[in-house]
Structure formats: structure tokens, C-alpha cells
Amino acid sequence: MSTTETRSLKAAPETVTGTHTDCPIESSNEEIAALAYSYWEARGCSGGSPEQDWLQAENELRKLRSQQCALRILEETPCALQ
């Protein structure tokens, strides 16, 4: 196999039973920070723990991304919604 063929194979998206596995689960620090900040604002800009807010935001965004990914896979899978 040539180097060009190897590169093109690596560039192709991985598939599992016809669905793409390119669903990002991890959120950016900016997304996490914005959500954590919104928790602090919702408490009236006082009290709470920045670390707890960060962890809660991480978990909430991870759960949301996971759900979005699952829906995308279901939509791409033939007969999955029948």
C-alpha cells in the first residue's frame, strides 16, 4: 500500500454499522466556563463553589452531547426508529 493510500484511509471517517462515530462528547473550556458562570449568576452572584459549578457544568454538557450523539446515530441507522 502506498503512502498516499494510507493517508486517505486514515482521513476517512470511522463507521460502525453505517453510522459515523465523530460525535464529540467533550466540551471546550469556554463552554464549561460559560455554563458554570451562569450557575453563579443564577445564585445572585454570591456563594457556591467555583469547582462544584465547573464539575456540574462539565457533567451537564457531557450528558447533553451524549444524548445528541445517540439521537444522531439513531437518525442515521436504517430501521432504528421504526
Residue pairs with C-beta under 8 A, 6 or more apart in sequence:
13 20
13 21
13 22
14 20
14 21
14 22
15 21
17 77
18 76
18 77
18 78
19 72
19 73
19 76
19 77
20 72
20 76
23 65
23 68
23 69
23 72
23 73
24 65
24 69
25 62
25 65
25 66
25 69
26 62
26 65
27 58
27 61
27 62
27 65
31 57
31 61
32 54
32 57
32 58
32 61
33 54
33 57
35 57
35 60
35 61
36 50
36 53
36 54
36 56
36 57
37 53
39 48
39 53
39 56
39 57
40 48
40 50
40 53
73 80
74 80
74 81
75 81
